[in-house]
Each structure stands twice: as C-alpha cells, then as structure tokens.
C-alpha cells in the first residue's frame, strides 16, 4: 500500500506530461522516496521470521530471551519507529494527525499546492 501511495503521488506530479525524461524522473523520485523504507521493511521481516519461526537452538534461545526479557521501553521505541512512516496521497488534503506516535514528514506535492493557490485566487 505504501508503494501504491508513493507511485500515485509521483504519477500525479507528472501532470499531462508523458515524455520519457519526465516518466524516468518520476520513477527515480519514487525510488528515492521508497528504497530505504522498503529495504528496512525487508530486513525487519527477515528478523521477525527468524525470531518467531526459527528452528535452530540459537534462534529458539534468542526467541525466549527477546520475548521474555525485552524491556517494554525498547518494544515501544521499535514500534514507534515502525509506524512513523505513513505516506499519504499528497494530491488530497492531508489526514489530521491522530494518536500518540510521531509521523515522519513526507515530500509534498508542488502541483497540488499550486492548484490550491490558484483555486484560492479564483474564489
């Protein structure tokens, strides 16, 4: 879903342009915005798989230690980092911030901001 939101934002920024250079620039922007987050998610998934389903004695020992002795503060810090990345469609009004976890800032749509300014002037 995060990939879909970011690629939709990048396509929206294209506007009516379909030139090869503009499409390549949009895809490069998509990669720049998503790569590090996606890489981190894959690493987290691999670690969780080993932690919850690992069959070696070392993985079982780590599972027991982590699940029984991990401080709640570490668990909360890990969760906070995991949920901080919540991209939104930048061509729509942003959803209000709710909850207790901070949200990472995201790249705003220049096209949307220009359209809103134009709309305000027309009124």
C-alpha positions in Angstrom: 0.0 0.0 0.0 2.8 2.4 0.8 4.3 1.7 -2.7 1.0 2.4 -4.3 0.6 5.7 -2.5 4.1 6.9 -3.4 3.8 5.9 -7.0 0.4 7.6 -7.3 2.0 10.8 -5.9 4.8 10.6 -8.4 2.4 10.0 -11.3 0.3 12.9 -10.2 3.3 15.2 -10.3 3.7 14.3 -14.0 0.5 16.1 -14.8 -0.2 15.8 -18.5 3.5 15.2 -19.4 4.3 11.7 -20.8 7.8 12.4 -22.1 10.3 9.7 -21.4 12.5 12.0 -19.4 9.6 13.1 -17.2 8.5 9.5 -16.6 12.1 8.4 -15.8 12.3 11.4 -13.4 9.1 10.3 -11.7 10.3 6.7 -11.3 13.6 8.0 -9.9 11.8 10.1 -7.4 9.7 7.1 -6.5 12.8 5.0 -5.9 14.4 7.8 -3.9 11.3 8.0 -1.6 10.7 4.3 -1.1 14.0 2.4 -1.3 15.3 2.9 2.2 11.9 2.3 3.8 11.3 -0.9 1.7 14.8 -2.2 2.4 14.2 -1.7 6.2 10.9 -3.5 6.0 12.5 -6.5 4.3 15.2 -6.6 7.0 12.6 -6.3 9.7 10.5 -9.1 8.1 13.6 -11.4 7.9 14.4 -10.8 11.5 10.8 -11.4 12.6 10.7 -14.6 10.7 13.8 -15.9 12.4 12.6 -14.7 15.8 9.1 -16.2 15.6 9.7 -19.3 13.4 13.4 -20.1 13.7 14.1 -23.7 14.4 17.8 -23.8 15.4 18.7 -23.9 19.1 20.3 -20.4 18.8 17.1 -19.0 17.3 15.0 -20.6 20.0 17.2 -19.2 22.7 17.0 -15.7 21.1 13.2 -16.0 20.8 13.0 -16.9 24.5 15.3 -14.0 25.6 13.6 -11.4 23.4 10.0 -12.3 24.1 10.6 -12.8 27.9 13.1 -10.2 28.8 12.9 -7.3 26.3 12.0 -4.1 28.2 8.7 -2.5 27.3 10.5 0.8 26.5 12.6 -0.9 23.8 9.5 -2.6 22.4 7.7 0.8 22.3 10.7 2.5 20.6 10.8 -0.2 18.0 7.1 0.1 17.3 7.3 3.9 17.2 9.9 3.7 14.5 8.0 1.2 12.5 4.7 3.2 12.4 6.3 6.6 11.9 6.4 6.1 8.1 2.8 6.7 6.9 2.7 8.2 3.4 -0.5 9.9 2.3 -1.8 10.9 -1.1 -0.3 14.4 -1.5 -2.9 15.4 -4.1 -5.6 15.2 -1.4 -5.9 17.2 1.8 -3.7 15.5 4.4 -5.4 13.5 7.0 -5.2 15.0 10.5 -2.5 13.7 12.8 -4.1 11.4 15.4 -2.7 9.1 18.0 0.5 9.3 20.1 3.2 8.3 17.6 5.0 11.0 15.6 4.8 10.8 11.8 7.8 11.2 9.5 7.4 14.2 7.2 6.8 13.4 3.5 7.5 15.1 0.3 4.6 17.4 -0.5 3.1 17.9 -4.0 4.1 21.0 -5.7 1.4 20.6 -8.3 -1.3 20.3 -5.5 0.0 23.4 -3.7 -0.1 25.4 -7.0 -3.7 24.2 -7.7 -4.8 25.2 -4.2 -3.3 28.6 -4.6 -4.9 29.1 -8.0 -8.2 27.9 -6.5 -8.0 30.4 -3.6 -7.3 33.3 -6.0 -10.3 32.3 -8.2 -12.7 32.5 -5.2 
